Structure formats: C-alpha cells, structure tokens
Amino acid sequence: MRKLFLIFIFIINSFGSENNYELKLYEKILPSIFKKNLLVYADKKSKEILIYSNVLELTISCIHADILIGKDFENLPQVCEHKPVFSTNYRNFMKNKNSIGAFYWRKGRPQIKFRLDTLRKYDLILPESLMEFVYE
C-alpha cells in the first residue's frame, strides 16, 4: 500500500513539474521576444498551464490577443488568422505559416524551435541567447 502511495505521489509530481516547466519557459521567452506584457489566446491544453501565470494574461478572444499559443486553431475567426502563433506541436509548427516558434515534447525531452523569417514578419527580435534554437 505504501509503495502504491509513493508511486502515485511521484506521478502527480512529474506531471505537475512538466506543466510548471512549460509555464516558466513561456514566461521567460515570450516577453523577451515581444518586449511588452502580453495578452495570450490559448487552446484548452495550453490554457490549463497558462492560467497560473503572473506574467502572461489570458484573453477569451483571439481578436485582442498579441499571440496564440497551442496547436488547435483551425476554426479561428478570419481577423485572427494572421496573428503570430507559438505552437505546442511540431507538426503544427511546420504546417502553420504564422508560427514564430514551438515548444513540444519528443520522447520525454523538451524541444524548442524558432523560425526567423516569421519572427521578422511580425517585427520581433529573438534574443541572442535563443539563436541556437533557430530552425532552418
């Protein structure tokens, strides 16, 4: 019984730490790229992580958002189709021409990528410390 309880605690902590890791990453990287406080529109999974942010403010409408975070944005209103996207899925990052970057997990390891041409399209500058993550 005690072993089962310890395994349960370990699983909860590992899921929580992954979400905490993602939140810290978003809070550090996105304001450094945009150079301002951000209004974020997120898909359901990303919203569950970002709701605990003290830096990024969630909005319920993509119209007012500075950036979209997630992978599920097929049914956006037309006015939101040209907003920058930070993808949470590699396939979405490759497919979406408005994706400035991506953070996703592959084989249990965090992966981060940025697309310089899309960052330039939105007049955003990637800090020098993140240049090693540029996708070419």
Buried (B, 14 or more C-beta within 10 A) or exposed (E): EEEEEEEEEEEEEEEEEBBEBBBEBBBEBBBEBBEEEBBBBBBEBBBEBBEEBEBBBBBEEBEEBBBBBBBBBEEBEEEBEEBBBBBBBBEBBBEBEBBBBBBBBEEEEEEBBBBBEBBEBBEBEBEEEBEEBBBE
